[in-house]
């Protein structure tokens, strides 16, 4: 219990430190968000009083207020879920994140799960046929694909499957003119638009198969497998309960962390496909110098990564009891 409490406190301190650091960096950078907003509002022909009121509305700050007062004011609003308003469309940042996050989670979670599953299956086949043509072919592909960034696959998929052959759309999230809802026409459009972003991540995520191959080969040489065979257990039982379970365990932490960091990895992908999720929102907020939106999205990315690391730490010992004692001794 003490170890769990310490890990939770470490996660909370990490989130606080990152959010505080981002607040300070934004406030002290040349120009600052208040000056940037003032310039934008002056171009709209607003009076000084209107500009001061809009600056306070968007940034929760006042010209004569010290930075440490702004900091406590910002942290207090953040704890209540108030992330400010977008400087671009006057929409609450929390509402923008709530509208875009499900689309990012949909694409990247499916890509992560499919890539993880395919990697496990291919890695097991590579280990079973070690040294054969299948092993050599899949290993060569995994090494090449693992060294190629996912956006290279995305560019080629757009070029051939979308532009040249027209099988898939390469912009947007759904069919135009279709009302959102749980009906086939809308869901078909969502799946159709998400196919290429998902496929580009799956094609490049082949390092899991190499890890699974190495783990499976290592497990196949363990003494407890010989004991299992001597006990007369079937090959299926040995493969599932002994080989697969122990070979997958080292991949579990990386899988959970990838789920947490998928939001940050969506920036380039969503920009290429003009897929309006959190990644594209982050890019647009940087281009427009929309400080509240940029800080809100960055904070969500930080929380996702920290929570993923915390979940990996707390659950790995449940899957592998051998690590439980080591974790408790470390604290």
N, C-alpha and C positions, 0 to 999 in steps of 0.2 A: 504493500500500500504506500509506503514511503517513497519507493522508486517511482510509482505512478504519479504521485503528487509532485515530485521533483521534475519529472518530464513535462507535466502540464504547465508548471510554473516556467520552465525554460521556454516552452512554446509561446506563452503569453508575453514573456519578456522579449522574445525575438520579434514578435509582431509589433509590440510597442516601440522597440528600437528602430525598426524599419520605417514605421509610420512617422515617428518623430524626426528621423533623419531626412525623409522625403519632404516633410514640412519645412524644416530649416533650409534645405538646399533650394527649394522653390522660392522661399522668402528672400534669401540673400543673393540669388543669382542676378546678373546685370539686368536692369529694367524692372524686374519683379512683376508679379501678376497684377498688382494694383495699377502700376504705370501702364502696363500693356492694355488693361481694360479701359483705362482713362483715354488712351489714344484711340481705341476703337469707338468709344462713346462720343468723343469729340468729333469724329468723322460723321456721326449721325446728327450733329448739330444740337446736342443737348446742353443745357445750362450747367454751371458749376454745381448748383445744388442737386440737380437731377443726376449728375455724374457721381457725386458723393453718395447719394442714396442708392444708386445701382451698384457701386463698388461694395458698399456694406451688404447689400442684398446677396450678391453673388459670392463674395469672398469672406463674409462674416468678419470684416475688419473695418477699422476706422483710421483715418490718416494720423490722428494724434495718439493712437493706442500703441503701447510698447509691444515688441514681438512676443514676449513671454505671456502677456495677457491674451494676445491672439492665439498663442499655442494652447493655453488652457481652454479658451473658448472653442477652438477647433476640436480638441480632444473630447470635450463635453458633448458637442454636437455629434461627433462620430459615434460615441457610445450609445447615443439615442437613435442612430440610424440616419441622421441628417448629414449627408455628404455635400451639401450645397446645391447650387443650381448651375446648369451648363451656361457658359458665357456665349454659346453659339445659338441655342434655340430656346433658352429660358425654361428648360425642362429640368426637374430634379434629377440629380446624378443617380440617386438610388433607383429611380424609375427607369432611367436609361439602362442601367446594369441589369435590372430585372427583366427588361425586354430583350436584351441581347445575349445574356448568359445562357439561357436554354438552348439557343441555336449552336453556340460554341460547344457546350457540353454534349449535345446530341452527336455532332460530327466527330469530335475527338474521343469521346468515350467509345463509340462504335469502332473507330480506327484502332484504339488501344486494345480493346477486347479481341477484335478479330486478329490483329497482329500478334497478340500474345498467344492466342489459341493456335494460329497457323505456325508460329515459331515452335511451340511445344510439339506439335505433330511432326513437323519437318525435322526437328532435332532428334526426336525419338526414332524416326526412320533412318536418319543419317547414322545414329549410333548402332541401330540393329544391323544395318548393312555396311558396317564400317569397312572401309577399304574398297568397296564395290563401286560400280559406275554411278549408281544413284548417290552414294555418299560424296564422291568426287564432284559430281555435277552440282548438287545442292550446296556443298561447301564453297565451291567456286563462286556460285551466284551470291550466296550470303556474304562472302567477303567483299565482292564488288559492290553489291547493293548497299551494304552497310557503310561503305565509304562515300557514297553519293548522297548529297543532301536531298531531303524530300521535295524541295521546291524545284529541283531539276526534273524529277519524275513528273511533278505537277505541270511544268512547262510543256513537256512532251505529250502528256495526256491531253492538255488543252489543244495542242497543235494537231494531233491526229484524231482523237476520239470526239473532240468538240468542233474544231474549225473545219478540218478536212472532211471527216465522215459525218459529222452532225449527229452523232448518237446521243450526246449528253450536252446539257447547257453548261456554260462556264462562268456565268454571272447570276447573281440573285440567290434567293433562298426557296422560292416557290413559284408556281405558275401564276402569271398575272391574270387578274379577273376572277380568281377562285377564292371564295370566302373561307377563312380559316375555320377549322373544326375537325372533329374526329370522323371524317368521311374519306372514302377512297380517293377521290379526285385530289383533295388537298394533300393527303399522306403520300400519294404517288409523286406529286410534284416535289415534296420535301425530300423524299428518298432520291429522286432523279437528280436534283440539284446537289445533294450531298455525296453522290456516288464518286465523283472525281476527286474531291478533297480527301475523302476516306481512302480511296484506292492509292493515292499518292503516298499517304502515310504508311499504309500496309506494305507497299512495295519496298519502301526504304527501311522498314523496321524489321530487318532480318537478323540483327545481332542476337535476338532472343533464341533463334534456332541454333546458332553456334554455341551459346551458353548451355542450352539444353543438351546438345550433342556431347559436350565435354562432361557435363554432370552425369549424363546417362552412362557414358563409358566408365567414368569413375565408380559409379554405383554398381555397375555390372561386375566389377572386380572385387566387391566386398565379400567378406566371409559369411555374413548372415544370409546372402543369397544361396550359397552352397548349402547352408543348413536348411533353408526353406525348400530347396529341391529334395534334400534327403528326407524331409518330412512328408514328401509326396504332394506338395501343393501344386496346383495347376499353373500352367504358364500365364494364363490370364490373371490369376490372383497375384502371382509374383510381379507381373508387369505393372499392375495397377497399384497394389498396396505396398510394394517394396521399391520398385525401380522408379515409377512415375512420381510417387509422393516425395521421395527423397531427392530426386533430380529437380523437381519443380521448386522446392523450398528456397534455394538460393536466389531464384528469380522473383520471388514474391515481393521482396523489398523494392526492387527496381520497378516492378509493375505498379505498386501503390504510389511510388514517387512520381512515376510518369503520369498517373491519373491527376495528381496534384499540380504538376507543372504544365499540363496540357494547355491551360489558358494562356500562359506566357508564350508557348510555342505556336499559338494560332495567329500571331501577328502577320508573318509573311504569307502563310497559307490563305488567310482570309483576304489579304490584300490582292493576291494573285487572282482569286476567284470572285472578288468583289462580294464576298459573303459577309453580310452585315451581322457580325457577332462582336464579342468583346475585343478581339484582336484588331479588327478594322476600326472599331470605336476608339481604341487606343491610338492608332495611327492618325485618325482624323483629328483627335484632340490635340495631338502634338503639332500637326500642321497648322491648326487654327489657334494654337496657344490657348487652348481651353483648359486652364489649370485645374479647376475643380473636377472635371471629368477625368483628366489624366491621373490625378492623385487618387480618385475613387477607384478606377480600374486597377491601378498599380497596387492599391491596398488589398483588393480582392485577390489579385494574383499572389501576393505575399501570404495571405491567409490560407489560400488553397495549398500552397507548397508546404507551409508549416504544419497544417492539419494532416496532410498526407504523410509527412515524416513522423508525426506523433502516432498516427494510426499504425504505421508500419512497425514502430517500436513496441507499441502496446499489444499488437496481435501476433507478432512473429513468435513470441515465446509460447503462445497458445498452440500454434501449429507445430512448433518444434520444441518440445519440453526440455530438450538438452540445453537450450540457451537460457532458460529461466534462472538457473542458479548463477550463471555467469553475470547476468544483468544485475541480480540482487547484490552480488559480491562487489560489483563495480561501484556501488553506492554505499 
